Amino acid sequence: MLGKMNIAGTGAGILVAILITAIVSFPTNFAFAQQQLQPNIKASSIYQTHTMVLGKNIKNLIIELPNEGHEMPNAMPRDLRVVNQPYLPQNAVVNVGTTVTWFNADAGHHHQITLVDNNSKNTVYESGLFDNFIGSKPVMFNDTGAFAYSGPSFDKAVPNYKMNGTITVVNQPLTTSFNSTSTPTTAANITSPATTTAASNNIDTVAAIIVPANLLDKVVSDLKAQGLGIDNQYPFKSIRGGGGTAGGDKNQVMLVLTSSDKNLNEVISVLHKVVPTMPYS
């Protein structure tokens, strides 16, 4: 069972105050400020901007540590990452009251997360070590603020390298919208996003994972059978290039998952069952 830790940021309201000041001083910045808060869970955007923005209707975010995410971005070609960021998403904007947990899909590597309040510079959360296909203990963000999180790669070849990400907590006035049309999700049509009808209008949990394209149909079927929704997807080429077990297929797909009728422990349990079936060693 995952135990929850609560965090009240000492920098409460600072980010929102900055946005408000910018809007008052420079009215032309209003659209820009709105854009920064506009919910966006599109896999294409997560891939291109390394950022996911959640609406006030999302209560839980699961951040994946993807396979080979521990590798440095400037590693040798055979040691490169599969995807272009160490976490999915690397940067998250969430509403006050959101609970976040990290899921370790980096096969053969344990991880840990340290969360620091950018204002006070205090460490406000330590996950402790968590192994493959396990979720970290959750943390709830009870106030606005900006936080940086990081974890060592635990790669003996680069002992000083750290995987970095951010979480920004805001008073989000907007809600996340979801795809409402269905398109068959097959490896043959991954050139355009596929969507599925949400199980209900009560979606409150979101996650992003990467899947080898040659296993897309099976993984999607398994996830749906376990009660998760597939909101959208984005195909990309593995940075590593594929061709080996650790790297998987050179064609990969990012899936954005949703859940409306499961608690956080139950969603993590589904990932614990499905993610290890991918051919990573």
GIRACOR-V140864 format. One record per residue. N is the residue number from 1. OMEGA is omega in radians with two decimals (* if undefined). D_CENTER is the distance of its C-alpha to the mean C-alpha in whole Angstrom. Layout:
n=N omega=OMEGA d_center=D_CENTER
n=N omega=OMEGA d_center=D_CENTER
This chain:
n=1 omega=3.11 d_center=21
n=2 omega=3.05 d_center=18
n=3 omega=-3.02 d_center=20
n=4 omega=3.07 d_center=18
n=5 omega=-3.12 d_center=19
n=6 omega=3.12 d_center=19
n=7 omega=2.97 d_center=19
n=8 omega=-3.06 d_center=21
n=9 omega=3.11 d_center=21
n=10 omega=3.10 d_center=24
n=11 omega=-3.06 d_center=23
n=12 omega=3.04 d_center=23
n=13 omega=-3.04 d_center=24
n=14 omega=-3.12 d_center=24
n=15 omega=3.14 d_center=21
n=16 omega=3.12 d_center=23
n=17 omega=3.11 d_center=26
n=18 omega=3.13 d_center=26
n=19 omega=-3.13 d_center=25
n=20 omega=3.11 d_center=28
n=21 omega=-3.13 d_center=30
n=22 omega=-3.13 d_center=29
n=23 omega=-3.13 d_center=29
n=24 omega=-3.07 d_center=33
n=25 omega=-3.06 d_center=34
n=26 omega=-3.09 d_center=33
n=27 omega=-3.12 d_center=33
n=28 omega=3.13 d_center=31
n=29 omega=-3.07 d_center=28
n=30 omega=-3.14 d_center=27
n=31 omega=3.12 d_center=26
n=32 omega=3.14 d_center=24
n=33 omega=3.10 d_center=23
n=34 omega=-3.12 d_center=22
n=35 omega=-3.14 d_center=20
n=36 omega=3.14 d_center=17
n=37 omega=-3.10 d_center=17
n=38 omega=-3.14 d_center=17
n=39 omega=-3.14 d_center=14
n=40 omega=3.09 d_center=12
n=41 omega=3.11 d_center=10
n=42 omega=-3.13 d_center=11
n=43 omega=3.12 d_center=10
n=44 omega=3.13 d_center=13
n=45 omega=3.10 d_center=12
n=46 omega=-3.14 d_center=8
n=47 omega=-3.02 d_center=11
n=48 omega=-3.07 d_center=13
n=49 omega=-3.09 d_center=12
n=50 omega=-3.01 d_center=9
n=51 omega=2.99 d_center=8
n=52 omega=3.10 d_center=7
n=53 omega=-3.09 d_center=10
n=54 omega=3.08 d_center=11
n=55 omega=-3.07 d_center=14
n=56 omega=-3.14 d_center=17
n=57 omega=3.13 d_center=17
n=58 omega=-3.08 d_center=13
n=59 omega=-3.08 d_center=14
n=60 omega=3.04 d_center=11
n=61 omega=3.04 d_center=7
n=62 omega=3.13 d_center=6
n=63 omega=-3.13 d_center=3
n=64 omega=2.86 d_center=5
n=65 omega=-2.97 d_center=8
n=66 omega=3.10 d_center=9
n=67 omega=-3.09 d_center=13
n=68 omega=3.11 d_center=15
n=69 omega=-3.13 d_center=12
n=70 omega=-3.09 d_center=15
n=71 omega=3.09 d_center=17
n=72 omega=-3.13 d_center=19
n=73 omega=-3.14 d_center=18
n=74 omega=3.13 d_center=22
n=75 omega=3.04 d_center=23
n=76 omega=-3.08 d_center=26
n=77 omega=-3.11 d_center=25
n=78 omega=-3.10 d_center=25
n=79 omega=-3.11 d_center=22
n=80 omega=3.04 d_center=20
n=81 omega=2.99 d_center=16
n=82 omega=-3.14 d_center=15
n=83 omega=-2.94 d_center=12
n=84 omega=3.13 d_center=13
n=85 omega=-3.05 d_center=10
n=86 omega=3.10 d_center=10
n=87 omega=3.06 d_center=6
n=88 omega=-0.07 d_center=3
n=89 omega=3.09 d_center=3
n=90 omega=3.12 d_center=7
n=91 omega=-3.12 d_center=8
n=92 omega=2.99 d_center=7
n=93 omega=-3.02 d_center=11
n=94 omega=3.11 d_center=11
n=95 omega=3.02 d_center=15
n=96 omega=-3.14 d_center=17
n=97 omega=3.13 d_center=17
n=98 omega=3.05 d_center=13
n=99 omega=-3.12 d_center=12
n=100 omega=2.97 d_center=9
n=101 omega=3.13 d_center=9
n=102 omega=3.14 d_center=8
n=103 omega=-3.06 d_center=9
n=104 omega=3.06 d_center=11
n=105 omega=-3.13 d_center=12
n=106 omega=-2.97 d_center=14
n=107 omega=3.09 d_center=17
n=108 omega=-3.08 d_center=20
n=109 omega=2.97 d_center=18
n=110 omega=-3.08 d_center=18
n=111 omega=2.98 d_center=15
n=112 omega=-3.08 d_center=16
n=113 omega=3.01 d_center=14
n=114 omega=-3.08 d_center=16
n=115 omega=-3.07 d_center=15
n=116 omega=3.03 d_center=18
n=117 omega=-3.08 d_center=19
n=118 omega=-3.11 d_center=20
n=119 omega=-3.09 d_center=23
n=120 omega=-3.05 d_center=25
n=121 omega=3.11 d_center=24
n=122 omega=2.99 d_center=23
n=123 omega=-3.04 d_center=21
n=124 omega=-3.13 d_center=20
n=125 omega=3.00 d_center=18
n=126 omega=-3.09 d_center=18
n=127 omega=-2.89 d_center=16
n=128 omega=-3.14 d_center=19
n=129 omega=2.98 d_center=19
n=130 omega=-2.95 d_center=17
n=131 omega=-3.14 d_center=18
n=132 omega=2.99 d_center=16
n=133 omega=3.11 d_center=15
n=134 omega=3.04 d_center=15
n=135 omega=3.05 d_center=12
n=136 omega=3.00 d_center=13
n=137 omega=-3.08 d_center=15
n=138 omega=3.04 d_center=14
n=139 omega=3.11 d_center=14
n=140 omega=3.14 d_center=15
n=141 omega=-3.01 d_center=16
n=142 omega=-3.12 d_center=19
n=143 omega=3.12 d_center=20
n=144 omega=3.12 d_center=19
n=145 omega=3.12 d_center=19
n=146 omega=-3.05 d_center=17
n=147 omega=3.02 d_center=15
n=148 omega=3.06 d_center=14
n=149 omega=-3.11 d_center=13
n=150 omega=3.06 d_center=14
n=151 omega=3.06 d_center=15
n=152 omega=-3.13 d_center=18
n=153 omega=-3.05 d_center=18
n=154 omega=3.07 d_center=20
n=155 omega=-3.08 d_center=22
n=156 omega=-3.12 d_center=26
n=157 omega=-3.14 d_center=26
n=158 omega=-3.00 d_center=24
n=159 omega=-3.09 d_center=24
n=160 omega=-3.11 d_center=24
n=161 omega=3.09 d_center=21
n=162 omega=3.07 d_center=18
n=163 omega=-3.01 d_center=14
n=164 omega=3.06 d_center=13
n=165 omega=-3.13 d_center=10
n=166 omega=2.99 d_center=11
n=167 omega=3.10 d_center=11
n=168 omega=-3.07 d_center=13
n=169 omega=-3.05 d_center=15
n=170 omega=2.93 d_center=17
n=171 omega=-3.00 d_center=20
n=172 omega=3.12 d_center=18
n=173 omega=-3.00 d_center=21
n=174 omega=3.12 d_center=19
n=175 omega=3.04 d_center=18
n=176 omega=3.03 d_center=15
n=177 omega=-3.04 d_center=17
n=178 omega=3.09 d_center=17
n=179 omega=-3.08 d_center=18
n=180 omega=3.09 d_center=22
n=181 omega=-3.13 d_center=23
n=182 omega=3.02 d_center=23
n=183 omega=3.13 d_center=23
n=184 omega=-3.13 d_center=24
n=185 omega=-3.11 d_center=21
n=186 omega=3.12 d_center=23
n=187 omega=-3.09 d_center=22
n=188 omega=-3.06 d_center=25
n=189 omega=-3.08 d_center=24
n=190 omega=3.12 d_center=20
n=191 omega=3.06 d_center=22
n=192 omega=-3.08 d_center=21
n=193 omega=3.06 d_center=18
n=194 omega=-3.09 d_center=19
n=195 omega=3.08 d_center=18
n=196 omega=3.12 d_center=19
n=197 omega=3.13 d_center=21
n=198 omega=-3.12 d_center=19
n=199 omega=3.12 d_center=21
n=200 omega=3.10 d_center=22
n=201 omega=-3.06 d_center=21
n=202 omega=3.12 d_center=20
n=203 omega=-3.13 d_center=16
n=204 omega=-3.12 d_center=14
n=205 omega=-3.12 d_center=11
n=206 omega=3.05 d_center=8
n=207 omega=3.03 d_center=6
n=208 omega=3.10 d_center=5
n=209 omega=3.03 d_center=7
n=210 omega=-3.06 d_center=10
n=211 omega=3.01 d_center=14
n=212 omega=-3.05 d_center=17
n=213 omega=-3.12 d_center=19
n=214 omega=3.07 d_center=22
n=215 omega=-3.01 d_center=20
n=216 omega=-3.10 d_center=19
n=217 omega=-3.11 d_center=21
n=218 omega=-3.10 d_center=22
n=219 omega=3.11 d_center=18
n=220 omega=3.12 d_center=18
n=221 omega=-3.14 d_center=21
n=222 omega=-3.14 d_center=20
n=223 omega=3.13 d_center=17
n=224 omega=3.13 d_center=19
n=225 omega=3.13 d_center=22
n=226 omega=3.02 d_center=20
n=227 omega=3.09 d_center=19
n=228 omega=3.08 d_center=16
n=229 omega=3.04 d_center=15
n=230 omega=-3.08 d_center=14
n=231 omega=-3.13 d_center=14
n=232 omega=-3.10 d_center=14
n=233 omega=3.11 d_center=13
n=234 omega=3.11 d_center=14
n=235 omega=3.10 d_center=16
n=236 omega=3.10 d_center=16
n=237 omega=3.07 d_center=19
n=238 omega=3.10 d_center=18
n=239 omega=3.14 d_center=18
n=240 omega=3.08 d_center=20
n=241 omega=3.10 d_center=22
n=242 omega=3.11 d_center=22
n=243 omega=3.10 d_center=26
n=244 omega=-3.09 d_center=25
n=245 omega=-3.08 d_center=24
n=246 omega=-3.12 d_center=21
n=247 omega=-3.12 d_center=20
n=248 omega=-3.14 d_center=20
n=249 omega=3.13 d_center=21
n=250 omega=3.03 d_center=21
n=251 omega=-3.09 d_center=20
n=252 omega=3.12 d_center=16
n=253 omega=3.00 d_center=14
n=254 omega=3.10 d_center=10
n=255 omega=2.98 d_center=10
n=256 omega=-3.07 d_center=9
n=257 omega=3.09 d_center=10
n=258 omega=3.06 d_center=12
n=259 omega=-3.13 d_center=14
n=260 omega=-3.03 d_center=17
n=261 omega=3.14 d_center=20
n=262 omega=3.01 d_center=18
n=263 omega=-3.03 d_center=17
n=264 omega=3.11 d_center=14
n=265 omega=-3.10 d_center=16
n=266 omega=3.10 d_center=17
n=267 omega=3.09 d_center=14
n=268 omega=3.13 d_center=13
n=269 omega=3.09 d_center=17
n=270 omega=3.13 d_center=16
n=271 omega=3.12 d_center=13
n=272 omega=3.14 d_center=16
n=273 omega=-2.95 d_center=18
n=274 omega=-3.02 d_center=17
n=275 omega=-3.13 d_center=15
n=276 omega=3.13 d_center=18
n=277 omega=3.10 d_center=20
n=278 omega=-2.95 d_center=18
n=279 omega=3.06 d_center=21
n=280 omega=-3.13 d_center=20
n=281 omega=* d_center=22
